[in-house]
Amino acid sequence: MITTINFVPGDTVRVHQKIQEGDKSRIQVFEGVVLAIRGRDENKSFTVQKMVGEIGVERIWQINSPLIEKVDVKAHAKRRVRRAKLYNLQVPKSRP
């Protein structure tokens, strides 16, 4: 569980998440770009997107989730990000 946020939208982070499979548990790492931070106090959440091939995968976590082991900031944005929500980075959905 993390208590403070030391990243902003546009940063590349690695989220270490606990995964429970039966009686075993392991740590899975999800690395991507922070798209948004929303809410306040204990209701705060953040969205991270990573690319798998040409498909964008997004995950949303609550800040006070017990499943989050730690969050590492891998890189800060190269330039100052001028938006609070970076939904323009989202991959458009393909039409069937």
Phi and psi in degrees as a GROMACS rama.xvg file:
@    title "Ramachandran Plot"
@    xaxis  label "Phi"
@    yaxis  label "Psi"
@TYPE xy
-106.341  151.306  ILE-2
-112.034  -27.7799  THR-3
-126.859  155.633  THR-4
-105.013  124.07  ILE-5
-115.987  30.7706  ASN-6
-138.974  162.58  PHE-7
-130.162  165.456  VAL-8
-56.968  137.023  PRO-9
103.807  -18.3753  GLY-10
-78.5144  151.039  ASP-11
-96.2504  123.983  THR-12
-126.572  159.936  VAL-13
-118.979  116.175  ARG-14
-99.973  120.235  VAL-15
-94.8379  113.986  HIS-16
-116.892  138.59  GLN-17
-80.256  132.47  LYS-18
-118.835  127.086  ILE-19
-104.921  119.846  GLN-20
-124.226  99.2505  GLU-21
68.1243  -122.147  GLY-22
-99.058  2.53193  ASP-23
-102.783  151.432  LYS-24
-133.369  150.501  SER-25
-147.786  171.132  ARG-26
-108.287  128.054  ILE-27
-114.81  136.254  GLN-28
-103.274  131.346  VAL-29
-120.546  114.477  PHE-30
-113.274  128.71  GLU-31
-172.861  -169.077  GLY-32
-97.302  135.643  VAL-33
-74.5223  119.865  VAL-34
-90.8454  -37.9413  LEU-35
-156.693  149.965  ALA-36
-125.731  125.939  ILE-37
-134.761  159.487  ARG-38
88.561  -178.792  GLY-39
-147.347  158.972  ARG-40
55.931  -127.786  ASP-41
-80.0554  -8.74081  GLU-42
-93.6825  10.926  ASN-43
-73.874  139.126  LYS-44
-139.565  163.168  SER-45
-139.649  151.401  PHE-46
-115.483  131.741  THR-47
-124.066  135.819  VAL-48
-120.716  136.169  GLN-49
-129.319  158.6  LYS-50
-102.352  129.287  MET-51
-118.272  99.9872  VAL-52
67.9867  -120.409  GLY-53
-105.244  8.77124  GLU-54
-106.149  132.475  ILE-55
-90.4475  130.857  GLY-56
-115.661  125.899  VAL-57
-114.668  144.174  GLU-58
-131.633  143.784  ARG-59
-119.816  128.853  ILE-60
-123.521  146.651  TRP-61
-82.611  143.884  GLN-62
-62.3022  -41.5035  ILE-63
-92.7975  24.6804  ASN-64
-71.2516  132.984  SER-65
-73.2194  -9.30398  PRO-66
-78.4742  -18.685  LEU-67
-84.2357  120.052  ILE-68
-80.1181  -52.4109  GLU-69
-163.072  164.096  LYS-70
-128.038  119.611  VAL-71
-104.153  133.85  ASP-72
-87.9163  113.318  VAL-73
-83.3174  -41.3896  LYS-74
-153.91  142.613  ALA-75
-86.8309  161.633  HIS-76
-60.5542  142.797  ALA-77
-65.4653  -37.6676  LYS-78
-121.868  162.906  ARG-79
-65.426  127.845  ARG-80
-82.3145  131.867  VAL-81
-105.786  17.1435  ARG-82
-132.098  149.669  ARG-83
-86.1472  -28.9417  ALA-84
-124.129  121.425  LYS-85
-99.225  54.2301  LEU-86
-72.1139  -11.9749  TYR-87
-72.1177  -11.9415  ASN-88
-86.7273  -10.4624  LEU-89
-64.7502  143.818  GLN-90
-78.3009  128.424  VAL-91
-65.2183  147.174  PRO-92
-73.961  137.864  LYS-93
-80.6654  147.81  SER-94
-94.1618  140.275  ARG-95
